[in-house]
């Protein structure tokens, strides 16, 4: 294996900067669910620095995660070497983070969609799992608001129809 040249080091530095700054949560765990990567999104929303969580069990860091359920979900991703998805309609969140829009937000927590991405080593073996956390709170709140408005419109239409029927009697 050759040594890294300056271009390789610069490219690696750029990729690490992107991983740190991207507006999604990125957590990497091994097969024992010990954390090896915890990006800035996770730091900002959990209040726990990467140095505080690195090497610790995911389930001790995020006690809100149903361990038996998550292990089953992750084991399938590990064994099938295939992505797995968790959508907010199934479970509103994996990590219980507060919503961070105190003035405009009405959600009690951050709604999340999650992708479980098996990571293969150079030999093609899956040794780690990347957990990607997407904040979908805005979309959920918009959807719930639209559903509420639709329900109100439907109720108003029913009341108007009832009133018309009474007038016809």
Rosetta blueprint (number, residue, H / E / L):
1 X L
2 X L
3 X L
4 X L
5 X L
6 X H
7 X H
8 X H
9 X H
10 X H
11 X H
12 X H
13 X H
14 X H
15 X H
16 X H
17 X H
18 X H
19 X H
20 X H
21 X H
22 X L
23 X L
24 X L
25 X E
26 X E
27 X E
28 X E
29 X E
30 X E
31 X L
32 X L
33 X L
34 X E
35 X E
36 X E
37 X E
38 X E
39 X L
40 X H
41 X H
42 X H
43 X H
44 X H
45 X H
46 X H
47 X L
48 X L
49 X L
50 X H
51 X H
52 X H
53 X H
54 X L
55 X L
56 X L
57 X E
58 X H
59 X H
60 X H
61 X H
62 X L
63 X L
64 X L
65 X L
66 X L
67 X H
68 X H
69 X H
70 X H
71 X H
72 X H
73 X H
74 X H
75 X H
76 X H
77 X H
78 X H
79 X H
80 X H
81 X L
82 X L
83 X L
84 X E
85 X E
86 X E
87 X L
88 X L
89 X L
90 X L
91 X L
92 X L
93 X L
94 X L
95 X L
96 X L
97 X L
98 X L
99 X L
100 X L
101 X L
102 X L
103 X L
104 X L
105 X L
106 X L
107 X L
108 X L
109 X L
110 X L
111 X L
112 X E
113 X E
114 X E
115 X E
116 X E
117 X E
118 X E
119 X E
120 X E
121 X L
122 X L
123 X L
124 X L
125 X L
126 X E
127 X E
128 X E
129 X E
130 X E
131 X E
132 X E
133 X E
134 X E
135 X E
136 X L
137 X H
138 X H
139 X H
140 X H
141 X H
142 X H
143 X H
144 X H
145 X H
146 X H
147 X H
148 X H
149 X H
150 X H
151 X H
152 X H
153 X H
154 X H
155 X H
156 X H
157 X H
158 X H
159 X H
160 X H
161 X H
162 X H
163 X H
164 X H
165 X H
166 X H
167 X H
168 X H
169 X L
